[in-house]
Amino acid sequence: MASVVLSEAEKVYILHGVQDDLRTDGRGCEDYRGIEVETDVVSNTTGSARVKIGHTDVLVGVKAEMGTPKLEHPKEGYLEFFVDWIPKVRVLEDDEGSKEIELSDDPYDCMRLNVEHVPCIVTLSRIGHRHVVDATLQEEACSLASLLISVTSKGTLTCMRKIGKGSLDPESIFEMIETGKRVAKFLHLSLQNVLSQEESLGKKRHKIGFLR
C-alpha cells in the first residue's frame, strides 16, 4: 500500500498521535488535506477539470462526439463516459420531412446532467484502534487494512471494499462506514458549492490554469 519505509519509533509516534486525534500534519482523524478544484482549464476539450489534493495534481479532459446508437437500442442515445455537461442538440425538420441534427458549439449552451446520485469514494485507513481519512504515505505504512466506501450526497452507501492484508472486526467496519458517510456528505456539499460558484460567474471568472 505504501512506498515509504519507517522506523519503529516513527510508527509509534504516528500511532500515538492518531489515538489523540492529532496527525503529523496537524489534521484530525476525519480531516482531508486542502482540495483545489478548477473547471474549464483546457481550451481544446469539451470539458475539463483540475483537482489537487496535497502533492497529487490531476488534470482531466473530456471530448464529446456524435456516435451511432447501439444495435439493441437503435433509437436511443447513450453516454460511454461520465461528464458534467452535455451540449444541446436540436433536431430540425424541413417541409419535406427530412431531419437534421444541429449541435451547438457554444460551451455555455448546455444542460447539466443529474449527478444527485453519483457517489463520492472515501478511503479510511485503520491505524491502531482508530481510523483516518485521506491517509498520507507515512500513515499508510502504519496501516494494515483500509476500507473504501462510496456514498451518495444523501448518505446512501453504494459500494464497499476492503484493501490491505490486515483484518477488520465488524465493530470497526461499522464505525468506519459511519465516519465515511459523514465525511462524504461534507465533500459532496463542498464540491457542489464550488461548482455552483464557478457556474454563476460564467465567462467572467478568473482562470488559474493547470500550470502556475
Beta strands, then each sheet from edge to edge (+ up, - down):
strand 1: 35-39
strand 2: 47-53
strand 3: 56-62
strand 4: 85-87
strand 5: 89-93
strand 6: 99-103
strand 7: 110-112
strand 8: 120-127
strand 9: 130-133
strand 10: 145-151
strand 11: 157-163
sheet 1: 1+ 2- 3+
sheet 2: 4+ 7-
sheet 3: 5+ 6-
sheet 4: 9+ 8- 10+ 11-
end
